[in-house]
């Protein structure tokens, strides 16, 4: 049936082909947008790449600081960031940060204020008769950031840290 309509060369066949192409293009764009959603937490170290690496820690022991800073001395290791295009729960975001921080040997994460951007990008859709309809659907992107920290127990520990992270707090 599909082949008959397309091969007939009629106006209905051409409109059907155009609708099919538009639908395929929309599916490709939607797939690309879904695939571009970030699923990994990025890490930018504050020190040289050749600096001493730390053994991973247990994600369950990584502390998340939201409204206050730790009361113990610590060294800042680097900045963790995560961008999401969906409605992720706060606990999901914090769990992602715990896992990423544990991989680099951090003992805590000081969360920074998140940044939300609302985008309103118009796009074209087609009604049943092939008439274009311009839709303006807002989307939001949220960037979460935190500073990965490592607890420092003594002056000996701070001497083992890379030079740029020797910041006693």
N, C-alpha and C positions, 0 to 999 in steps of 0.2 A: 504494500500500500504506500509506504513511504517513498519507495523508488518510483512508483507510478506518478505520484504528485510532483516529485522533483523533475522527472523526465518529461512531463507534459509541457513544460515551458509556459504554463499559464500564469496569470497574475497571482492566483491563489498559491501555486507552487513556489513562485518567487518569494511571496510574503512568508510562506511557511519556512523556506530556506533561511530567510533573513532572521526570523524569530529563533530558529534552531541555532544559527550562528551567534546571535545575541545571548541566548541562554548558555551556550558553551563558553563564550567569553566571560560572562558573569560567574560561571562556575570556576573557571581558571583564576579569575581575580580573587574570588572568595577563598579558594584553596591557597593561593599565594599569601593572602593576608593571614590565614590561619597558621601557615607554616612559618611566617615571620615572627610570630609571637615568641618572645624570649622565654626559655625554660630554665636557663642556667643563670646562676649568680656570678657576675663578673668580679674579679679581684685585681686591684691595682696596688702593688706594694709601694711602700714609702721609701724603700731602700733598694740598693743595687741588686740586680739579678744574681750576682755571684755571692751574695751574702748568705750567712748560715741559715739553713732551713730547719724548721722545728718538726718534731715527730707529731703526727696527727693526734688529736685529743678525741674524747668521746663526745659526740654531738649532744647527748643528754646533759653533759656537765657544762656546756657553753651557756653563759648567762647573757640575757638580753636586757639592756638598760634603755628604758624609754623616757622616763621623766627625770632621772637623776644619773649622776656619774658614780662609778665605783668609789668606795671609801678606802680601798687599798691602793698601794702603788702599782702602776701598770705602764706598759710601753705600747705605743700605737704601732701597729704592724702595716696597715694599709686600709684602703677603702673598698667596701663591698657594695655592689649595686645590682639592682634587679628591676627590669621594666616589664610591666604587665599591661595587656590590652583587654583584660577580662576582670570580672569581679572576683578577685582572690580574697580569701579570708585572711585576717590578720595573723591567725595562728599558722596558716599555710606559709605566709611570707616569713614569719619568724623561724619556722622549721627549716625553710630553705637557707636562711642566714646561718642557723646553727650548724647545719651540715657543711656549708661552704667554709665557715670559720674553723670548724674542727679539722677539715682537710689541711689547713695551713698551720695548724698547731695553736690557734687562738683559744683563749679561755673565756672571752666575752666579746660582745658587740654593742657599741653605743649607737643606738639608732638616731639618725638625723631626720629632720622634717621631710616628709615625702612631698613630691611635686606632682600635681595632676594637671594635665592639659586636655581641654575639651576641643576636639576638632569637629568642624562641621564641613564635610566635603560633599558637594552635590554630585549625584550620579544619575545616569539616565536608565530608565526602565521602560518597558513597552506594555501597553494594555492589550486586551484580547484582539483588537483590530489592527495592531501594529503601530498605533500612535505613540510617539515618545512622551514619557512622563518624567519630569525632572524631580527627583527626590532629594531632600536635604536631611540626612540622618546623622545626628551627632554621635561621635565615638569619643571615648576617653582613654588616655594613656597615663599610667601612674608610674613614677620612678621612685623606688625606695633605695635609700643609701644608709650605710652604717660604717662605723670605724671598727675594724677588727683590733682587739687589744690582747695583750698577754700579761697575766699577773706576774709581778716581779716580787720575789720573796726577800731578796737581800741585795747588797751592793755587788756581790759576786755574780748574781744573775744578770744584773744590768750590764756587766762587763762582757757577757756572752752574747748580748744583742747586737745586731748590725748598727753601725754608727748613726744613721738617720733616725732610728727608732728609740734612741736612748733619751726618752723624755719622761722623767719621773713625774708622776702626778700626785 
